[in-house]
């Protein structure tokens, strides 16, 4: 299995390490590749769009020609994970803050997102979060996190926190407000890779 991490900006290294550990736990042969330019997405079996600054990531992905390649990968039902800024980029629609920046969105998930739904950097927090896909709570790290404020019927809500949707799935796409790569709990990474099975 070959997993691509969009490596333009944000917490790329943490995702790469978490995915390499996940592959080792699964005893699967595989590689994690950093994607900075067009031409690599097609060779990957799964794609991760990490956290960071969604406007910057979106514009650079557009400039590098990566956006259409991710849309194509979604059309081929390859698993796509978007965390934090990645959640914003997967959405069909953003709030007024997203509109104001004019940032490009992939428009792949039938959701509307709110940027910085929980405040700025200093309001970052950690919480034990109940996800419908796991029996035990997940230690979730929220950093300047977005949330989903609207979903279509075909979107499965996996977790909410304080009335905000913070995890959702649509077909082979997974959008999270929080950062699973910042913990040693790799259940979400395993779940994500299983979407391609």
C-alpha positions in Angstrom: 0.0 0.0 0.0 1.2 3.5 -0.9 -0.1 6.4 1.2 0.3 10.0 0.0 0.5 12.9 2.5 0.0 16.3 1.0 3.3 17.9 2.1 2.9 21.5 1.2 2.4 23.0 4.6 1.3 22.0 8.1 2.0 19.0 10.4 3.2 16.7 7.6 5.9 14.8 9.6 3.6 13.7 12.4 1.2 12.1 9.8 4.1 10.4 8.0 5.4 8.9 11.3 1.9 7.8 12.4 1.1 6.2 9.1 4.5 4.3 9.0 3.8 3.0 12.5 0.2 2.0 11.4 1.6 0.1 8.4 4.1 -1.7 10.7 1.3 -2.7 13.1 -0.6 -4.1 10.2 2.5 -5.9 9.0 1.7 -4.5 5.5 4.3 -3.7 3.0 3.9 -0.1 2.1 5.3 3.3 1.8 4.3 6.8 2.9 5.2 9.4 0.3 5.2 13.2 0.7 3.3 15.0 -2.1 4.5 18.5 -3.1 3.8 18.5 -6.8 1.4 17.0 -9.3 2.0 13.5 -10.7 2.2 11.6 -7.4 -1.4 11.3 -6.3 -2.3 8.8 -9.0 0.4 6.3 -7.7 -1.1 6.4 -4.2 -3.8 4.1 -2.7 -4.8 6.6 0.0 -4.4 10.3 0.5 -4.0 12.4 3.7 -4.6 16.2 3.7 -3.1 17.3 7.0 -3.7 20.3 9.3 -2.1 23.6 8.8 -3.4 26.8 7.2 -6.2 25.8 4.9 -6.0 29.0 2.7 -2.3 28.4 2.1 -2.6 24.7 1.5 -5.6 25.1 -0.9 -3.9 27.8 -3.0 -0.6 25.9 -3.2 -2.4 22.6 -4.1 -4.3 24.6 -6.8 -1.0 26.1 -8.1 0.8 22.8 -8.1 -2.1 21.0 -10.0 -2.8 18.7 -7.1 -6.5 19.6 -6.6 -7.8 17.9 -9.7 -5.7 14.8 -8.9 -7.3 14.5 -5.5 -10.8 14.9 -7.1 -9.9 12.1 -9.5 -8.7 9.9 -6.5 -12.0 10.5 -4.8 -13.8 9.5 -7.9 -11.9 6.2 -7.9 -13.0 5.7 -4.2 -9.5 5.9 -2.8 -9.6 6.6 1.0 -9.0 10.3 1.7 -8.4 11.7 5.2 -8.7 15.4 5.9 -7.7 16.6 9.4 -8.3 20.1 10.6 -7.4 22.3 7.6 -7.9 19.1 5.5 -11.5 19.0 6.7 -12.1 22.5 5.4 -10.6 21.6 2.1 -12.7 18.5 1.6 -15.9 20.5 2.1 -18.4 21.7 -0.6 -19.0 24.9 1.3 -17.3 27.1 3.9 -18.6 29.8 6.3 -18.1 33.6 5.6 -14.5 33.4 6.8 -13.7 30.8 4.2 -15.5 32.8 1.5 -13.7 36.0 2.6 -10.3 34.4 1.9 -11.5 33.1 -1.5 -9.6 29.9 -0.9 -10.2 26.9 -3.2 -12.1 24.0 -1.8 -12.1 20.4 -3.2 -15.9 20.3 -2.8 -15.8 16.5 -2.3 -17.9 16.1 0.9 -21.5 17.3 1.1 -20.8 19.4 4.2 -20.5 23.1 5.2 -17.6 24.0 7.5 -16.9 26.7 10.0 -13.2 27.7 10.3 -11.8 28.3 13.8 -15.1 27.0 15.3 -13.5 26.7 18.7 -11.4 29.9 18.7 -7.8 30.8 18.1 -4.6 28.9 18.8 -4.6 29.7 22.5 -8.0 28.1 22.9 -6.7 24.8 21.7 -7.7 21.8 23.9 -7.7 18.1 24.4 -10.7 15.9 25.2 -11.7 12.3 25.4 -14.1 12.0 22.5 -16.7 9.4 21.9 -16.7 8.2 18.2 -19.5 6.0 16.9 -16.9 3.7 15.2 -15.0 2.8 18.5 -16.1 1.3 21.8 -13.5 3.3 23.8 -13.1 7.2 23.7 -10.4 8.7 21.6 -7.9 11.2 23.0 -8.6 14.1 20.6 -6.3 17.1 20.2 -8.1 20.3 18.8 -5.9 23.1 17.5 -7.6 26.1 16.0 -10.1 23.5 14.9 -12.9 23.9 12.4 -16.3 22.1 12.6 -19.0 20.9 10.3 -22.1 23.0 10.6 -24.2 21.3 7.9 -24.4 17.9 6.4 -26.3 16.2 3.6 -28.2 13.0 4.3 -25.5 10.8 2.7 -22.9 12.0 5.3 -22.4 9.9 8.4 -21.7 11.9 11.6 -19.1 10.0 13.6 -18.7 12.4 16.6 -19.9 15.7 18.0 -18.5 17.9 20.7 -20.4 20.7 22.4 -23.0 20.7 19.6 -20.3 20.8 16.8 -19.8 17.9 14.3 -16.1 17.1 14.7 -15.9 13.8 12.7 -17.8 12.7 9.6 -17.5 10.1 6.8 -18.9 10.1 3.3 -18.1 7.1 1.1 -14.3 6.7 1.4 -13.7 10.2 2.8 -13.0 10.9 6.4 -13.0 14.5 7.8 -11.8 15.3 11.4 -11.6 18.6 13.3 -8.9 17.1 15.5 -5.4 15.7 15.0 -5.2 11.9 15.4 -1.5 12.0 14.4 -0.5 13.8 17.6 -1.4 10.8 19.8 -0.1 7.3 20.0 -3.6 6.0 19.5 -3.7 4.8 15.9 -7.2 3.4 15.7 -8.3 6.2 13.3 -5.4 5.6 11.0 -6.3 1.8 10.9 -9.9 2.7 10.3 -8.9 5.1 7.5 -6.7 2.5 5.7 -9.5 -0.1 6.0 -11.8 2.2 4.0 -9.8 1.1 0.9 -10.5 -2.6 1.6 
